[in-house]
Amino acid sequence: MKTIAFDAEYANKLELAISSEFGCNRSEILSLRDSFVKKVTVFILFKTKDYDTRVLGANYQISWLYIPTVIKEIEYMLKVVPGFEIKIKNVYQLISEK
């Protein structure tokens, strides 16, 4: 069953970890425009917390119908792009430290 209660504290930790690992501002994750770091944030939240796509869509200004495509895109990048999996693992480590 998908989670519908959004954990803002965990999301803040994740956003800060992604900002430091990918060298971006937190505003890029929270902005209205579509960005790569926003997709990574949604992917990690979907995989770790098993959120419903409507919850993620509402909190990150993405259409809930687009989120499954984002998940598939990031999963493909994990397989194909060298070094991307290491960055994701580093984000998981940063979250566990905080």
N, C-alpha and C positions, 0 to 999 in steps of 0.2 A: 504494500500500500504506500502511496506517495505521501510525503509530508507536506502539509499546507501551512504550518506555523513557521514563519521566517525567523531565523536566529540572527539578529542584526549584529550581535557581538562577534560571532564567528565570521560573519561576512566582512566586518571591519578588519579583523585580523588577516583574513584572506586578501582583501584589497591592499592592505599595507605590504603584505608579503609579495604580492604580484608587482606592486609598484617598485619595490626595491630590487626584485630579481630581473624585471624586464626594463628597468630604467625609465619609467613613465610617471606621470602625475596621477593621483587618485581621481582627478577630475576627468581624465580620459576614460576611466572605467564607468563613471557615473553620468557621463554626458549623454545627450540624446543621439548623437551620431554613432554609427556602427564602427567599432574599433576591434582590433585583434585582441587587445588585453581584456576587453569586455567579454569577448567570446571565451577566452581562457578562464575568466572568473566564473562565467555561467557553467562551463564544462566541469570545473572542479566542484562547484556547489552541487551540480546535478549528480556527480559520481560519489561524492563523500556523504552528502546529507539526503540524497534521494528525494529532492524537492519536486513537486508537481511543476510542469512547464508553465502553467498560468501564474504561479507564485513568482517564479524567476522572471517571467515576462513583465509582470507588474513592477517588480523591484528594479529591474535594469532596463526598462523602456525598450523591450524587444517583443515583437509579436510572438505569442506563445506557439504559433504554428511554425515559426522559423527556428525554434530552439532544437528540435531533433536534427535539423540540418547542421546547426552549429556543432552539436555533439559528434556527428559523423565526420565533419570537417576536421575537428581537433583530433579525433581518434586516428584519422588518416595521416595527419601531420606527425603524430607520435610514431607512426610506423615508418614514415618516409624521410622526414627532415632530420638530418644529423644534429645532435646536441639538444633538440627540443625536449626529449624525454628527460634529459638531465636537468633542464630548467624547471620542468614540472616537479621532479623529485626534490629539487632545492626549495621550491615553494612549499611542498608538504613538510619539509624539515623546518622551515621558518615558522610555519603555523604551529607545529608541535612545540617549538621553543617558547613561543609567546604565551 
